[in-house]
Amino acid sequence: MHKIILRIVLDIGIVIAVFNGWWFIVLPLSFVGIWLLPFFIEIVIAGLIYDSLFGFVPEMGIWGYVGTLTSIFFLFIIALIKGNIR
């Protein structure tokens, strides 16, 4: 039951931070979620939302997709570290 509440609280915090463009808040919340919860895919969803709000401009090139790419990278790295430690 406490993991459901933690997931809801983290998701609300992530949504509020993404809509305001605060990646410096989203990343720590996502790291906590990836570490404590199984299959915390919300970081990738947050990256897609961030890019759709502030990126996805063809003139920006790869930088228009930096939120999505960063979120996938961090999800992979932390899941790999978590698998090796546990």
C-alpha positions as CSV (number, residue, x, y, z in Angstrom):
1,M,0.0,0.0,0.0
2,H,2.8,2.4,0.8
3,K,4.4,1.9,-2.6
4,I,1.1,2.9,-4.3
5,I,1.1,6.1,-2.3
6,L,4.8,6.7,-3.0
7,R,4.2,6.2,-6.7
8,I,1.2,8.7,-6.7
9,V,3.1,11.3,-4.8
10,L,6.2,11.0,-7.1
11,D,3.9,11.1,-10.2
12,I,2.2,14.3,-9.0
13,G,5.5,15.9,-8.2
14,I,6.9,14.9,-11.6
15,V,3.9,16.2,-13.5
16,I,4.0,19.6,-11.7
17,A,7.7,19.9,-12.3
18,V,7.5,18.9,-16.0
19,F,4.8,21.4,-16.7
20,N,6.9,24.1,-15.2
21,G,10.0,23.0,-17.0
22,W,11.9,22.1,-13.9
23,W,14.1,19.2,-14.9
24,F,16.3,19.7,-11.8
25,I,13.3,18.6,-9.7
26,V,12.1,15.9,-12.1
27,L,15.4,14.0,-12.2
28,P,15.8,13.5,-8.4
29,L,12.2,12.4,-8.1
30,S,12.6,10.0,-10.9
31,F,15.8,8.6,-9.4
32,V,13.9,7.8,-6.2
33,G,11.1,6.2,-8.2
34,I,13.4,4.1,-10.3
35,W,15.4,2.9,-7.2
36,L,12.4,2.2,-4.9
37,L,9.7,1.1,-7.3
38,P,9.6,-1.7,-9.8
39,F,9.2,-0.6,-13.5
40,F,9.1,3.1,-13.0
41,I,8.5,4.1,-16.6
42,E,7.2,7.5,-15.6
43,I,10.6,9.0,-16.2
44,V,10.3,8.3,-20.0
45,I,6.8,9.6,-20.1
46,A,8.0,12.8,-18.3
47,G,10.8,13.1,-21.0
48,L,8.3,12.8,-23.8
49,I,6.0,15.4,-22.2
50,Y,8.9,17.8,-21.6
51,D,10.1,17.5,-25.2
52,S,6.5,17.9,-26.5
53,L,6.2,21.1,-24.5
54,F,9.6,22.6,-24.9
55,G,11.3,20.6,-27.7
56,F,10.5,18.7,-30.9
57,V,11.5,21.6,-33.0
58,P,13.2,20.4,-36.3
59,E,15.7,23.3,-36.2
60,M,17.0,22.1,-32.9
61,G,18.2,18.7,-34.2
62,I,19.0,16.2,-31.5
63,W,18.6,18.8,-28.8
64,G,14.9,18.9,-29.4
65,Y,14.8,15.3,-28.1
66,V,17.2,15.7,-25.1
67,G,14.5,15.1,-22.5
68,T,13.4,11.8,-23.9
69,L,17.0,10.6,-24.6
70,T,18.1,11.7,-21.1
71,S,15.2,9.9,-19.4
72,I,15.8,6.7,-21.4
73,F,19.6,6.9,-20.6
74,F,18.9,7.4,-16.8
75,L,16.3,4.6,-16.7
76,F,18.8,2.2,-18.3
77,I,21.8,3.2,-16.2
78,I,19.9,3.1,-12.8
79,A,18.1,-0.1,-13.7
80,L,21.5,-1.6,-14.6
81,I,23.1,-0.4,-11.3
82,K,20.1,-1.6,-9.3
83,G,20.3,-5.0,-10.9
84,N,24.0,-5.3,-10.0
85,I,23.6,-4.2,-6.5
86,R,20.6,-6.2,-5.5
